[in-house]
Amino acid sequence: MGTQHNHGPNFGKKVEGCLRCDELANGALPVNRFGRTYDPQAEKVRRQREAQREAKRSEHIRHHYASGECREKCGPVCTKFDW
């Protein structure tokens, strides 16, 4: 983790004399609220994987309802994908 700011929140504005603001102005990566450095490439990969998982889940749900399996096994209220 980088140097700490020596001032309060200022919504992204750089403050003269703050070592952390100087680091950020010179290209240091910002730190997220969990203390990890933000990596744009890793974030892109995470979002792609999340989109793939959601697409796969949606396909399973569509198949479940379209195949008739829901009417045969679930009863009046389907709770198969509720978790």
Secondary structure, DSSP 8 states (H G I E B T S, - for coil): -----SS---TT---TT-HHHHHHHTT---B-TTS-B--HHHHHHHHHHHHHHHHHHHHHHHHHHHTSHIIIII-SS--TT--
